[in-house]
């Protein structure tokens, strides 16, 4: 039990009749559990790009900045500018730790973990930065959508 958080990247890969061969996607599905999946019907690929456990400050950031304060374990689309804003926030508090409580405050909740600026807090911040940097870099060359979801 506890706060589990997921950031996913969804890429649209549907092949249309009007697309030329150079525009088409090739999708291979293999393995005994995938036998029922028909590659020609796949329209998107979803990747889990980040998983956090009890990173309540980051969760609170998504709730306040992307979910209009609504925290109901819903999946939420995260616009690219919000990815960039969170990245900037994380970089700022790493360079000036005195700003952490104001810019990325921990929050309490049902099995949300510590509300201290402890090693767990800073580990989550440090682990998140390269993932967001990669999403920003990838967005310059590829089209995809990012979604956030938490459960507890």
Residue pairs with C-beta under 8 A, 6 or more apart in sequence:
1 111
1 152
2 53
2 54
2 111
2 112
2 113
2 152
3 52
3 53
3 54
3 55
3 56
3 59
3 109
3 110
3 111
3 112
3 113
3 150
3 151
3 152
4 51
4 52
4 53
4 150
4 151
4 152
5 50
5 51
5 52
5 53
5 55
5 58
5 59
5 62
5 148
5 149
5 150
6 48
6 50
6 51
6 148
6 149
6 150
7 48
7 49
7 50
7 51
7 78
7 131
7 146
7 147
7 148
8 46
8 47
8 48
8 49
8 146
8 147
8 148
8 149
9 46
9 47
9 49
9 135
9 138
9 144
9 145
9 146
10 44
10 45
10 46
10 47
10 144
10 145
10 146
10 147
11 44
11 45
11 47
11 142
11 143
11 144
12 43
12 44
12 143
12 144
12 145
13 25
13 27
13 42
13 43
13 44
13 45
14 25
14 42
14 43
14 44
15 24
15 25
15 40
27 39
27 42
27 45
28 39
29 37
29 39
29 42
49 131
49 134
49 135
49 146
50 127
50 128
50 131
52 58
52 59
52 124
52 127
52 128
53 113
54 111
54 112
54 113
54 114
54 120
55 113
55 120
55 121
55 124
55 128
56 106
56 107
56 108
56 109
56 112
56 113
56 114
56 115
57 104
57 105
57 106
57 107
57 121
57 124
58 86
58 104
58 124
58 125
58 128
59 71
59 107
59 109
59 112
59 150
60 104
60 105
60 106
60 107
61 86
61 89
61 104
62 76
62 78
62 86
62 148
62 150
63 69
63 70
63 71
65 82
65 85
65 86
66 76
66 77
66 78
66 79
66 82
66 148
67 74
67 76
67 148
71 109
71 150
73 149
73 150
73 151
73 152
74 149
75 147
75 148
75 149
76 147
76 148
76 149
77 145
77 146
77 147
78 146
78 147
78 148
80 136
80 139
80 146
83 132
83 135
83 136
83 139
83 146
84 136
86 128
86 132
87 129
87 132
87 133
87 136
89 103
89 104
90 104
90 125
90 128
90 129
90 132
91 129
92 99
92 103
93 99
93 100
93 103
93 104
93 125
94 125
94 126
94 129
97 117
100 117
100 121
101 117
104 125
106 114
106 115
106 116
106 117
106 121
107 115
108 115
109 152
110 152
111 152
112 152
113 120
114 120
114 121
135 146
138 144
